[in-house]
Amino acid sequence: MRADGRALPLLISIQFFSMGAMEMSGPFWPLQIQHLLGPEDVGYTSLLSTLVYAGPMLAAMVMTPVWGRLGDRTGHKAMIIRALLALALCQGLAAVIVDPLWLVGLRVVQGALAGFLAAAQAYALAFCDGYRRGHTLARLQSATAVGSLIGPIAGGWLMDVSGFALLCYGATVVCLVCVAGSLLLPADTTRRAREKPVASMPLPKGWLVSMLLVIVLIQAAKTIPQPFYALYVANILQAPNWLIGATYAASAATLALSAPMWGRLFDRWAPAQTLRVIEGVAWLCALTLAATALANEWMGFLVSRLIWGIWQGALLPVAYALIACTVTPNQLGFALGLGNSAAKAGALLGVVVGGVGMGVIGLAHSFWLVAVAYALAALGIRWIR
């Protein structure tokens, strides 16, 4: 960022802490719903636990492009502050709500008022060198990955210390600190107005729609394991609970390390060549997940998770960078909002497929479903190309 050399590091720090704050409560919503329902209504736990995750995801899918469009008009710094204030408010209210239905409703409101990731991406791209877009977005993705790793660990500790309310209050405080940090960011409105598109060649008609489809495919494949991951490691690999967390975190750790490297590489290539490499990476993901499915002990499983994280660094942040090549700067927020909505749509699809697939083919063979999904994603990218 040429306008202020400290702006990008500050933004990355804000993204790390805000994602950590959001994920502090991530694993614990079903536990709070079960607590609020009580033993007489325990039969509703499964339904409400599903809605507490699906509801905000659907709301964010609809509203994130709207906030992105507003950011194109008013500046993305304002949207960063708005999203952080909304998250702080919703986390604070979650600490005092005693009705599980109201808690689910609050989560839907939180999803509708989201849009931080798209706003941060658009803000960063408004300032960065146009030929460092992939690297810039990859660094933000790394901050998201590490924050999503640390957040649940901190949340679990707070749950043990004092319960769900303290967890939510802690997340609120972190978000308010991030708001204070966001106020120090330079305004992006004047710079964005002078910026010119940097795509080096005309892109074909339908390119944006194609990239959104790529995001849906790769995110669906990525999130398929979520419904059965812990069950698989515990029951099939006979691993203790600490290994469930360690193997889950392994891919996020290598993603955080590899994403900036991939970003630098892709910044040197034309969009068509980049898409060709993404197809190859999707095939590598399919082979790696096949190795995961074949692993019959935890060490081989862990190694495959580490390798999978390396490939992940080449997918989503690079797809966002390709979207940025599609539009002019005054449409960047809306386009990246669509990209984030596509990612949420893919994640929702993946969770549904994973849950249904586990019941159809059985827990022991579930990771083959992920390998097949990546192969289908690679074929889909081939068809798009």
N, C-alpha and C positions, 0 to 999 in steps of 0.2 A: 504494500500500500504506500504509494508515493506521498499522499497528502499527510500522512502521519505514520512514521515507521513503527509506532507502538500500537497502532489500531488493530492490526491483525492478531498479534499476540494477545491483546486484551480481549478481542472477540473470541479467540480460541479458549481462553480461560473462562469466559462467561459461558460458552457452550459446554465446557467440561462440567462446571459446577451446576449449571441449570439442568443438564441431562442427569447428573447424579442425583439432584434433588427430586426430579420427576420419577426416577427409578427407585428411589428409597422405599416408596410404598408399593412398587410394582408387584412383587410376589405376594403381598399380604392382604390385598383386597378381599379375597375369598374368606380368609380367616376373620376379618372384621365383619363381613356379612354374616358368617355363621354365628359369631358372637352376638350380633344385634338381633338375629332371628330368634335365638333361644331354642331350647329343645322341642317346643311344641310346633314350630314351623320349620324344622330342619329339612323337611322335604323340598323346600324351595331353594336350598343352598345352591344346587347345581345350576338351576335356571338363572338365578341372580348373579352367580359367579361368572357365567357366560356373558350376561348382559353388561356386567361392569367393565369388561374388556372390549366387547364388540360394539357397544353403544358409542363410546368416545371415538373409536376408530372410524365408524360410519359418519359421525358428525364431522370429524376432521377431514374426511374425504370430500365432503360437500363444501366445507367452509374455507379450507386452506387456499384454494385459488382465489376466493373472494378477498381474503386478507392480502394475498399477493398483489391483486389488482389495485387495492387501496394503497399498498406500499409503493407501487409504481407512480402513484399520484402524489403522495404525501411524503415519501421517503421511507426507506426500510428501517432506519434507526427507530422511528416512531413505532413501527410494528414489532420490533424486538422488545421495546419497553412495554408495549401493550400486552404482548403474549406473556411476558414474565410477571407482570402485575396480575393478570388473570390466573396464572398458575399459582402464585402466592395466595390469592384470595381463595381459590378452590381448595388448596391444601389446608388452609386454616379452617375453612368451614367443615371439611371432612373430619376434623378432630372433634367437633362438637355435635355432629348429626347423630341422632339415635334411632332413626328409622331407616331400614335397609333400602327401601324404595327411593327415599330421598337421596341416599348415598349414590345409588345408580344414576338418578337424575342429575346429581351434581357432576358425576363423571362425564355424562353426555355433554353438559354445559362446558366442562373443561376441554373436551375434545373440540367443541364448536368454536371456542375462543383460542384454540391453539394456533399454530402457524409460525412458531419460533424458528424451526429449522429452515424453512423456506426463506424467511426474512433474513436470517443470518447468512445464508448462501448468497442471496441477491445483494445484500449489503457488501459482502466480501468481494464479489465480482464487480461491483460498481467502482471499487478502488484498485483492484489488483491489475497488474499488467495483463492485457488480453491473452497473451500467449503463455500465461502461467495459471490458467483457469483450473486445469486438472489438478495441479499440485495444490492450489489453494483449497479447492473443495475436498481433496483427500486429507488435508490437515484438519479440516473441520470434522470430517468423518472419523478420523482418529480420536479427536477429542470426544465425540459422541460415544465411540466404542469404549474408551477408558472410563468415561463418566457412567456409562451403563453397567460397567463392571463394579465400580466402587460403590455406587448408590445402593444396590441391594445389600451389600455387606454392611454398610453403615446403618441402613434401615433395620437389618436383622439385629444388630447390636442394640439399637434404640428400643426395639420391640422387647428384647430381653430385659433391658434396664427398667423401662417404665411403661411400655405398652404402645398402642397405636396412636394415641393422641400426641405423645411426645414426638413420635416419628413425624407426624404431619406438621407439628409446630416447628420442628427442626428444618423440614423442607421449606416451610414458609420463610424462615429467617434466611436461608441460603438464597432463595429467589429474590428477596428484598435486597440482599447484598449485591446480587447480580444486576438488579435494576440500578442501584447506585453506580456500579461500574459502567453500565450502558450509557448513563448520562455523560460520561467522559469521552465517548466515541465521537469523532467528528461527523458533522452532518453530511449526508450523501446526496442531497437533492441537487446541488449545483454541479457537482462532478458528473452525476449521472446524465444530466441534460447535455453535457458536452461530449459524452462518450460516443464513439462510433462502433458499428459492428466489426468484429475481427475475423469472421469466417473467411477463409482464404479462397473458397470456391463456392459457386452457387450450389445450394442443397436441393435435392429433388422434392417435388411436391409430395406431401404426406410424411415428410421426415419426422416432424414433431410427433405425429400420431404413432409412427413406427417406434420411436424412442420410448414413448409411454408404454407401448406394448412390451418392449424389451424389459423395462423396469418391472412390470407386472410379472413377467415370466421368471426373472431371476429372484425376485422377492418371494414369490410363491414357493419356489424350490428351497429357498433358504429357511423359511419358517415352518415347513412341513414337520420337522422333528419336535417342535415345541410341545405338542400334546403328549408325546410318549418318551421324551428324552430321559427324564429322571427315572421313569419306570424301567426303561431299557437298561440303563447303567446299573440300577440297583438289582433288578431281577435277572437279567440275562448275563451281565458281566460279574454279578455278585460283588459289586464294589461298595465301599462304605460311603456315607453321606458326604464326607469332605471331598471324595473323588468326584462326586457328581458336580459339585461346584468347581473343582479344579479343571476338569475336562471341559465343562461348559465355558469357563473363562479362557481356556487355551486359545480358541479360535479368535476371540475378541482381541487377545493380546497380539497375536501375529497379524491380524487385520490392522491394528493401530500402527504397527511397525512397517507393514508393507505398503499401506495406502499411499503415503507420500512418494515412495519410490515409483509405484505405478503411475502416479499423477505426473511426475517428471517425464517419464517415458512417453505417455500418451500426448503430452503437450507438444511433442515434436512431430506428431503424425497427423495426417489429414483425417477427417471424420470417417471416410470409407475404410481406411486402413485400420483405424481404431476399432471400428465395429467388427472387422475381420478378426482382430486379436481377441475381442470380447467373446466371440463365438468359440475360439480355441480355448479360452479360459473356462467357458461353460462345460466344454468336453472334459477338461482336466478336473473340474469339480465332480462330474459324473464318475470319472475313474477313481477319484479320491473317496467318494462316498461308497463306491463299490468295495474299496478296501476297508472302509469303516464297517460295512455290513459283514465282511468276512472276518474281522478281528474277533478272536474268541478270548482275549484277555485284555486287561485295561491298558497295558503299556502300548500295544499296537493301536488300540482305540485312541489313546491320547496323541500319538504321533500323527494319526490321520486327521485329528482335529486341528493340530498345529498347522499341517500342510493346507487344510481347507481354508483356514484363516488367511493364509498368504494369497490364495486365489480370490477370496472375497474382496480384498483391497483393490482389485482390478475391475470390479463390477459396478456397484451402485454409484460411487463418487464420479467415476468416469462417465457413466450414463448421464448424470446431471450436467457434467461439463459439455457433453454433446448437445444436450438440450439448450445450453447457453449459446451454442453456435447458431441456433435456429432462429433467434429473435433479436430484435433491436433492444438496446438498453432500457427503453421506457416500457418494454413488455416483459422484462426479465422476471419480476416478481410473480406475475401471473403464470408464466411458463414453468418456473420452478415450483410454484404452488401446485400446478397440474402434475408435475413429476412426483412431488411428495404424496399427492392423492393417489397416484398410480402405485407408489410403494405401499401405501396402506391397503389398497385394494388387493395387491399381490399377497401381502402378509395375511390378510383376512382369508383369502382363498387358500393359502398354504395351511393355515391352522385347521380349516374345515377339512381339507383333503387329508391332512395328517391324522385327525381324529377319526374320520370315517375309515381311512385306509388301515389304521391299526386294528380296528374291529374286523375288517374283512380278511386281511392276510395274516394277522397275528403279530404280537409284539416282537417275537424273535426275528421276523423278516422285515420289520418296519423300515430299516434304513435302506433296503433295496428300493423302496418307494421314492426315497429322496434321490438316489442315483438315477432312477428312471426319469424323475422330474427334471433333473439337470440335463439329461440327454434330450428330452422334449424341448427344454428351453433353448438348447444349442440348435436344434433343428428349426425352432421358431425364429431364432436370430438369422439362421441361414436363409430361411424363406424371406424374411424382411430385407436382407441384403440383396 
